[in-house]
Amino acid sequence: MYRVLHLFNDLGDLLILLHRLLMALKGSLDHLRRLTLTLSEFLESGRILLLLLHQLLVHSRALLRLLGQLLKNLLALTNLLRNLRIVVIHWIHGVYSS
């Protein structure tokens, strides 16, 4: 009889230990779930940042192309103004020479 009671006490202790282990496992799984959600959110943020970076590069390329065209046009305008200056100087020199 003593052995049966001792066996029931041991079984009760084992059930308590099993319950504690299950609760610890549940806590660890909850922590892992939160960590997974955090990692998922981090990866989503990284994906969005990469998309924004791609758009920035596309627009930067377009702006650089426009800047190159503007510089080309400014160079052409500078050449026209220089030629106009030369023509005006020759014209003034011709008017006063005559």
C-alpha positions as CSV (number, residue, x, y, z in Angstrom):
1,M,0.0,0.0,0.0
2,Y,2.9,2.3,0.8
3,R,4.3,1.7,-2.6
4,V,1.1,2.6,-4.3
5,L,0.8,5.9,-2.4
6,H,4.5,6.6,-3.1
7,L,3.8,5.8,-6.8
8,F,0.8,8.2,-6.9
9,N,3.0,11.0,-5.2
10,D,5.7,10.4,-7.8
11,L,3.2,10.5,-10.6
12,G,1.8,13.7,-9.2
13,D,5.3,15.2,-9.1
14,L,5.9,14.1,-12.7
15,L,2.6,15.7,-13.8
16,I,3.6,19.0,-12.1
17,L,7.0,18.8,-13.7
18,L,5.5,18.0,-17.1
19,H,3.1,21.0,-16.7
20,R,6.0,23.3,-15.9
21,L,7.9,22.0,-18.9
22,L,4.9,22.5,-21.2
23,M,4.4,26.1,-19.9
24,A,8.1,26.8,-20.5
25,L,7.8,25.4,-24.0
26,K,4.7,27.5,-24.6
27,G,6.6,30.6,-23.4
28,S,9.5,29.8,-25.7
29,L,7.1,29.2,-28.7
30,D,5.4,32.5,-27.9
31,H,8.8,34.3,-27.9
32,L,9.8,32.6,-31.1
33,R,6.4,33.6,-32.7
34,R,7.1,37.3,-31.7
35,L,10.6,37.1,-33.0
36,T,9.4,35.6,-36.3
37,L,6.8,38.4,-36.7
38,T,9.6,41.0,-35.9
39,L,11.9,39.3,-38.5
40,S,9.1,39.3,-41.0
41,E,8.3,43.0,-40.4
42,F,12.1,43.7,-40.7
43,L,12.3,41.8,-44.0
44,E,9.2,43.6,-45.3
45,S,10.7,47.0,-44.4
46,G,13.9,46.0,-46.2
47,R,11.9,45.0,-49.3
48,I,10.2,48.4,-49.2
49,L,13.5,50.2,-48.8
50,L,15.0,48.4,-51.8
51,L,12.0,49.3,-53.9
52,L,12.4,53.0,-52.9
53,L,16.1,52.8,-53.6
54,H,15.4,51.4,-57.0
55,Q,12.9,54.3,-57.7
56,L,15.5,56.8,-56.5
57,L,18.1,55.3,-58.9
58,V,15.7,55.4,-61.8
59,H,14.8,59.1,-61.1
60,S,18.4,60.0,-60.5
61,R,19.4,58.5,-63.9
62,A,16.6,60.6,-65.6
63,L,17.8,63.7,-63.7
64,L,21.4,63.1,-64.8
65,R,20.3,62.7,-68.4
66,L,18.4,66.0,-68.2
67,L,21.4,67.7,-66.5
68,G,23.6,66.5,-69.3
69,Q,21.2,67.9,-71.9
70,L,21.1,71.2,-70.0
71,L,24.9,71.4,-70.0
72,K,25.0,70.6,-73.7
73,N,22.5,73.4,-74.4
74,L,24.4,75.8,-72.2
75,L,27.6,75.1,-74.1
76,A,25.8,75.7,-77.4
77,L,24.3,78.9,-76.0
78,T,27.8,80.0,-74.9
79,N,29.2,79.3,-78.3
80,L,26.4,81.3,-80.0
81,L,27.0,84.2,-77.6
82,R,30.7,84.1,-78.4
83,N,30.0,84.1,-82.1
84,L,27.5,86.9,-81.7
85,R,30.1,88.9,-79.8
86,I,32.6,88.4,-82.6
87,V,30.1,89.5,-85.2
88,V,29.1,92.6,-83.2
89,I,32.8,93.5,-82.7
90,H,33.5,93.1,-86.4
91,W,30.4,95.1,-87.2
92,I,31.3,97.9,-84.8
93,H,34.9,97.9,-86.1
94,G,33.6,98.1,-89.7
95,V,31.2,101.0,-88.9
96,Y,33.9,103.0,-87.2
97,S,36.5,102.2,-89.8
98,S,34.5,103.4,-92.7
